[in-house]
Amino acid sequence: MAAPRPTPGDIDVELAGVSKFYGDVCAVDDLSLTIAHGEFFSLLGSSGCGKSTTLRMIGGLEAASRGEIFISGERVNDMPAHRRATNMVFQHLGLFPHLTVFENVAFGLRLKAMQDSAIATRVAEYLELVSLAGFAQRYPDQLSGGQQQRVAIARALVNQPAVLLLDEPLGALDLKLRSQMQLELKALQRRLQTTFIYVTHDQSEAFAMSDRIAVMNAGRIEQIGTPTEVYRSPANEFVAGFVGETNFIDAEIKGHDGSQIIVDAGGLTLRVAGSTAAQGRRILLSIRPEHVHLARPGAGTFVSTGSGAQMLAEGAVRDLVFQGSFVHLTVATAGGLVLTSKVIEGSAASALQIGDRVQIGWRAQMLRILP
């Protein structure tokens, strides 16, 4: 799938029609993309979608079955991993337990036969970057999980690669530490302006750190865009369902009114922005739960944050799930529509109970037609 070339700026990584086969199994299928210098670019997808295989082909740990890979403008298909301007950080960090933090970070520099004084200066600089300046003489088993992760990142960056490849490096950390490390990793990338390519199955992680995201499925890229673009304007049903939560609504086109399409959905007449489409055609609509607003019948205003939303139907709360800062309420209408609304804990809407009657509405621009 062709992807738009980022501009302005130099291209650090380019994949042109890259595929990877294991026997008859296609792990990566005709993938093309470009990654600009200084980007934090994430490959996002479920297990088995081809994201780690793509990363390993860029790093030279896997050979592409066909297609071309360029790093800093140089074709690297036949170049071994140790000669590419890349370094990789894995989920399983692979620190040498018998070496100190200093020697773990210095390992790659010693392989390059740098002078001891230059190694000492460079290692000290990168330990300072990852907030481990006072830990040089400790061993990995004397460090916390987050500190070990910092050592692995310093070891990868100390060789000053053009591109840093990260394969789910935070997967083994607990939730709070993982969130902290996301912020630290993004701040480090901004400071160094090194190109980062990050593999993850965690959409919140990709959203928190990335300049752009490629959503992958079955070896192909479904969509490339900024986190905002991918979330607000999903390219298709797969992306809408995989990234965040969404309500899918089956509808039938009944007519047109200027720039809007008039549709019937479960007995409701809805308007949605869209181009001309054949009357009678079935389409799929999508709306995020946080954009579905609720009001008690006759209240006149929404009890969730629904300023500017139009009341469209009445229903009853069928289920609710408390999730800390949010409450998910499932509402069923008389016409058979079942929608989920995500409301802030402590808001008036969060006080609704199963069985309560509510009115449902949304801002028209938040309802989208999925290709």
C-alpha positions as CSV (number, residue, x, y, z in Angstrom):
1,M,0.0,0.0,0.0
2,A,1.5,3.3,-1.0
3,A,1.9,5.9,1.7
4,P,2.3,9.7,1.3
5,R,6.0,10.9,1.5
6,P,6.5,13.2,4.5
7,T,7.7,16.7,3.7
8,P,9.7,18.7,4.4
9,G,12.8,17.1,5.7
10,D,15.1,14.3,4.7
11,I,13.9,10.7,4.5
12,D,15.6,8.4,7.0
13,V,13.8,5.2,6.1
14,E,12.0,4.1,2.9
15,L,10.3,0.8,2.2
16,A,9.3,0.2,-1.4
17,G,7.0,-2.8,-2.1
18,V,8.5,-4.9,0.7
19,S,7.2,-8.4,1.3
20,K,8.2,-11.2,3.6
21,F,7.3,-14.9,3.1
22,Y,7.9,-17.8,5.4
23,G,7.3,-20.7,3.0
24,D,3.7,-20.1,1.7
25,V,2.8,-17.7,4.6
26,C,2.9,-14.0,3.7
27,A,3.9,-12.1,6.9
28,V,4.3,-8.7,5.2
29,D,2.5,-7.9,2.0
30,D,3.8,-5.3,-0.5
31,L,4.4,-2.6,2.1
32,S,5.6,0.8,1.1
33,L,6.2,3.8,3.5
34,T,8.5,6.7,4.1
35,I,9.7,7.9,7.5
36,A,11.2,11.4,7.8
37,H,14.3,12.3,9.8
38,G,13.5,13.0,13.4
39,E,10.0,11.3,13.3
40,F,8.7,9.2,16.1
41,F,6.9,6.6,13.9
42,S,4.9,3.7,15.3
43,L,3.8,0.5,13.8
44,L,0.5,-0.4,15.6
45,G,-1.3,-3.7,15.3
46,S,-2.3,-6.9,16.9
47,S,0.0,-9.9,17.3
48,G,0.8,-11.5,14.0
49,C,0.0,-8.4,11.9
50,G,3.6,-8.1,10.6
51,K,4.8,-5.1,12.6
52,S,7.8,-6.8,14.3
53,T,8.8,-8.5,11.1
54,T,8.8,-5.2,9.3
55,L,11.0,-3.7,12.1
56,R,13.4,-6.7,11.9
57,M,13.7,-6.3,8.1
58,I,14.6,-2.6,8.5
59,G,17.3,-3.6,11.1
60,G,18.7,-6.4,9.0
61,L,17.6,-9.2,11.3
62,E,15.3,-10.6,8.6
63,A,15.8,-10.5,4.9
64,A,13.0,-9.1,2.7
65,S,11.6,-11.6,0.2
66,R,11.1,-8.8,-2.3
67,G,11.1,-5.0,-2.4
68,E,13.7,-2.5,-1.4
69,I,14.7,-0.9,1.9
70,F,16.6,2.4,2.1
71,I,18.2,4.0,5.2
72,S,19.4,7.5,4.8
73,G,19.1,7.1,1.0
74,E,21.2,4.0,0.9
75,R,19.8,0.7,-0.3
76,V,20.5,-1.8,2.5
77,N,18.9,-5.1,1.4
78,D,22.2,-6.8,1.1
79,M,23.8,-5.1,4.0
80,P,24.3,-7.0,7.3
81,A,22.7,-5.8,10.5
82,H,25.9,-4.6,12.1
83,R,26.7,-2.3,9.2
84,R,23.3,-0.6,9.1
85,A,22.8,2.8,10.7
86,T,20.3,1.3,13.1
87,N,20.2,-0.1,16.6
88,M,17.4,-2.1,18.2
89,V,15.8,-2.2,21.7
90,F,13.9,-5.4,22.4
91,Q,11.2,-6.2,25.0
92,H,13.6,-8.7,26.5
93,L,16.4,-6.4,27.1
94,G,19.3,-8.8,26.9
95,L,21.5,-6.9,29.3
96,F,24.7,-8.7,30.2
97,P,24.3,-9.7,33.9
98,H,28.0,-10.0,34.5
99,L,28.8,-6.5,33.3
100,T,28.2,-3.2,35.1
101,V,25.9,-0.6,33.7
102,F,28.9,1.2,32.4
103,E,30.2,-1.8,30.5
104,N,26.8,-2.8,29.2
105,V,26.4,0.7,27.6
106,A,30.1,0.7,26.5
107,F,29.9,-2.7,24.8
108,G,29.2,-1.5,21.3
109,L,31.8,1.2,21.5
110,R,34.4,-1.3,22.6
111,L,33.6,-3.4,19.5
112,K,34.4,-0.4,17.4
113,A,37.8,-0.1,19.2
114,M,37.2,3.4,20.5
115,Q,39.8,4.8,22.9
116,D,39.0,4.3,26.6
117,S,38.9,8.0,27.2
118,A,36.4,8.6,24.4
119,I,34.3,5.6,25.6
120,A,34.2,7.1,29.2
121,T,33.0,10.5,27.9
122,R,30.4,9.0,25.6
123,V,29.0,6.6,28.1
124,A,28.8,9.2,30.8
125,E,26.9,11.5,28.4
126,Y,24.3,8.9,27.6
127,L,23.8,7.7,31.2
128,E,23.1,11.3,32.0
129,L,20.6,11.5,29.2
130,V,18.6,8.5,30.7
131,S,19.0,9.8,34.3
132,L,21.4,7.0,35.4
133,A,24.5,9.1,36.0
134,G,25.1,7.6,39.5
135,F,24.5,4.0,38.4
136,A,27.5,3.3,36.3
137,Q,29.0,0.7,38.6
138,R,25.9,-1.2,39.5
139,Y,24.9,-4.5,37.9
140,P,21.6,-5.2,36.1
141,D,20.1,-7.3,39.0
142,Q,20.6,-4.2,41.3
143,L,18.3,-2.1,39.1
144,S,14.5,-1.8,38.9
145,G,12.7,-2.7,35.7
146,G,12.5,0.9,34.6
147,Q,16.2,1.4,35.2
148,Q,17.1,-1.7,33.3
149,Q,15.0,-0.3,30.4
150,R,17.0,3.0,30.5
151,V,20.3,1.0,30.3
152,A,19.1,-0.8,27.2
153,I,18.0,2.5,25.6
154,A,21.4,4.1,26.5
155,R,23.2,1.1,25.1
156,A,21.3,1.4,21.8
157,L,21.7,5.2,21.5
158,V,25.4,5.4,22.5
159,N,26.4,4.2,19.0
160,Q,24.5,7.2,17.6
161,P,22.4,5.3,15.1
162,A,20.5,7.2,12.4
163,V,17.4,5.2,13.3
164,L,16.5,3.6,16.6
165,L,14.2,0.5,16.4
166,L,12.1,-0.4,19.4
167,D,10.2,-3.6,19.5
168,E,7.6,-3.3,22.3
169,P,10.3,-2.3,24.8
170,L,7.9,-1.4,27.6
171,G,5.7,-4.5,27.4
172,A,7.2,-6.0,30.6
173,L,6.7,-2.9,32.8
174,D,3.7,-2.3,35.1
175,L,1.1,0.2,34.0
176,K,2.3,3.2,36.0
177,L,6.0,2.7,35.2
178,R,5.0,2.1,31.6
179,S,3.2,5.5,31.4
180,Q,6.2,7.2,33.0
181,M,8.6,5.6,30.5
182,Q,6.5,6.7,27.6
183,L,6.9,10.3,28.6
184,E,10.6,9.9,29.2
185,L,11.1,8.1,25.9
186,K,9.3,10.8,23.9
187,A,11.2,13.6,25.7
188,L,14.5,11.8,24.9
189,Q,13.6,11.5,21.2
190,R,12.7,15.1,21.0
191,R,15.9,16.1,22.6
192,L,18.1,13.9,20.4
193,Q,16.0,14.3,17.2
194,T,16.9,10.7,16.3
195,T,14.4,8.9,14.2
196,F,12.5,6.3,16.3
197,I,10.5,3.4,14.8
198,Y,8.4,1.9,17.6
199,V,6.4,-1.4,17.5
200,T,3.4,-1.8,19.8
201,H,0.0,-3.4,20.1
202,D,-1.1,-0.7,22.6
203,Q,-2.9,2.1,21.0
204,S,-2.7,4.4,24.0
205,E,1.1,4.0,23.9
206,A,1.2,4.8,20.2
207,F,-1.0,7.9,20.7
208,A,1.1,9.2,23.6
209,M,4.4,9.1,21.8
210,S,4.0,9.1,18.0
211,D,4.2,11.8,15.4
212,R,2.6,9.4,12.9
213,I,1.2,5.9,13.2
214,A,0.8,3.1,10.7
215,V,-2.1,0.7,11.6
216,M,-1.3,-2.8,10.3
217,N,-3.5,-5.8,9.7
218,A,-2.6,-9.1,8.1
219,G,0.7,-7.8,6.8
220,R,-0.7,-4.7,5.2
221,I,-1.0,-1.0,6.3
222,E,-4.6,0.0,6.7
223,Q,-3.9,3.7,7.4
224,I,-1.0,6.0,8.1
225,G,-1.6,9.3,9.8
226,T,-1.1,11.4,13.0
227,P,-2.8,10.0,16.1
228,T,-5.5,12.6,15.7
229,E,-6.2,11.7,12.1
230,V,-6.2,7.9,12.8
231,Y,-8.6,8.3,15.7
232,R,-11.0,11.0,14.4
233,S,-11.0,9.9,10.7
234,P,-10.5,6.1,10.5
235,A,-9.9,4.9,7.0
236,N,-12.2,1.9,7.3
237,E,-14.1,-0.4,9.6
238,F,-11.0,-2.2,10.8
239,V,-9.2,0.9,11.9
240,A,-12.3,2.3,13.5
241,G,-12.8,-0.9,15.5
242,F,-9.1,-1.5,16.4
243,V,-8.2,2.1,17.4
244,G,-10.3,3.1,20.4
245,E,-13.9,2.2,20.8
246,T,-16.7,2.9,18.4
247,N,-20.4,2.3,17.8
248,F,-21.1,0.8,14.4
249,I,-24.5,1.7,12.9
250,D,-26.0,-0.1,9.8
251,A,-28.0,2.3,7.7
252,E,-29.7,2.7,4.4
253,I,-29.5,5.8,2.2
254,K,-32.9,7.5,1.7
255,G,-31.8,10.6,-0.1
256,H,-29.6,13.7,-0.2
257,D,-29.9,17.3,1.1
258,G,-27.1,19.4,-0.2
259,S,-23.8,18.2,1.3
260,Q,-25.6,15.7,3.6
261,I,-26.8,12.2,3.1
262,I,-30.1,11.3,4.7
263,V,-30.2,7.7,6.1
264,D,-32.5,5.4,8.0
265,A,-30.9,3.6,10.9
266,G,-33.1,1.4,13.1
267,G,-36.1,3.6,12.4
268,L,-34.2,6.8,13.0
269,T,-33.7,9.4,10.3
270,L,-30.1,10.7,10.5
271,R,-28.1,13.2,8.5
272,V,-24.4,12.6,7.8
273,A,-21.9,14.6,5.7
274,G,-20.9,12.7,2.6
275,S,-20.7,12.6,-1.2
276,T,-23.5,11.5,-3.4
277,A,-24.4,7.8,-3.1
278,A,-27.1,5.6,-4.6
279,Q,-30.5,5.7,-2.8
280,G,-31.2,2.3,-1.2
281,R,-27.5,1.5,-0.7
282,R,-26.5,0.0,2.7
283,I,-23.7,1.9,4.5
284,L,-21.9,1.6,7.8
285,L,-21.7,4.6,10.1
286,S,-19.4,5.1,13.1
287,I,-19.5,7.3,16.2
288,R,-17.2,7.2,19.2
289,P,-18.8,6.5,22.6
290,E,-17.6,9.9,24.0
291,H,-19.5,11.6,21.3
292,V,-22.8,9.9,22.2
293,H,-24.6,12.3,24.7
294,L,-27.4,11.5,27.1
295,A,-30.3,13.5,28.7
296,R,-33.2,12.5,30.9
297,P,-36.5,12.8,29.1
298,G,-37.8,16.3,29.2
299,A,-34.6,17.8,30.6
300,G,-34.0,19.8,27.5
301,T,-30.2,19.7,27.9
302,F,-27.8,16.8,28.0
303,V,-26.5,15.5,31.3
304,S,-23.2,14.5,29.6
305,T,-21.0,17.1,27.8
306,G,-23.2,17.5,24.8
307,S,-23.3,21.2,24.0
308,G,-24.4,21.6,20.4
309,A,-25.6,18.0,20.1
310,Q,-29.0,17.2,18.7
311,M,-31.4,14.9,20.5
312,L,-32.3,12.0,18.2
313,A,-33.9,9.2,20.0
314,E,-35.1,7.8,23.3
315,G,-33.9,4.6,25.0
316,A,-33.2,2.9,28.2
317,V,-29.9,2.1,30.0
318,R,-29.3,-1.6,29.5
319,D,-25.9,-1.9,31.2
320,L,-23.1,0.2,32.8
321,V,-19.5,-0.5,33.5
322,F,-17.5,1.6,35.9
323,Q,-13.9,2.1,34.7
324,G,-12.5,4.6,37.2
325,S,-12.3,8.0,35.5
326,F,-15.1,7.0,33.0
327,V,-18.4,5.1,33.0
328,H,-19.6,3.2,30.0
329,L,-23.4,3.1,29.6
330,T,-25.1,0.9,27.0
331,V,-28.4,2.3,25.8
332,A,-31.0,0.5,23.7
333,T,-33.6,2.3,21.6
334,A,-37.1,1.1,20.8
335,G,-36.0,0.7,17.1
336,G,-33.3,-1.8,18.0
337,L,-30.2,0.5,18.0
338,V,-27.7,-0.4,20.8
339,L,-25.2,2.4,21.5
340,T,-22.5,2.9,24.1
341,S,-21.8,6.3,25.7
342,K,-18.6,7.1,27.6
343,V,-19.1,9.7,30.3
344,I,-16.9,11.2,32.9
345,E,-17.1,9.8,36.4
346,G,-18.7,12.4,38.7
347,S,-20.8,14.0,35.9
348,A,-24.6,13.9,36.1
349,A,-24.7,11.2,33.4
350,S,-22.5,8.9,35.5
351,A,-25.4,8.8,38.1
352,L,-27.7,7.1,35.6
353,Q,-28.7,3.5,36.6
354,I,-29.8,0.4,34.6
355,G,-33.4,0.9,33.5
356,D,-33.4,4.7,33.5
357,R,-35.0,6.3,30.4
358,V,-32.7,8.6,28.5
359,Q,-32.6,10.7,25.3
360,I,-29.7,10.1,23.0
361,G,-27.9,12.6,20.7
362,W,-24.7,13.8,19.1
363,R,-23.2,16.5,17.0
364,A,-23.9,15.7,13.4
365,Q,-20.2,16.1,12.4
366,M,-19.2,13.4,14.8
367,L,-21.1,10.7,12.8
368,R,-18.9,9.3,10.0
369,I,-19.4,7.1,7.0
370,L,-16.8,4.3,6.8
371,P,-15.5,3.4,3.4
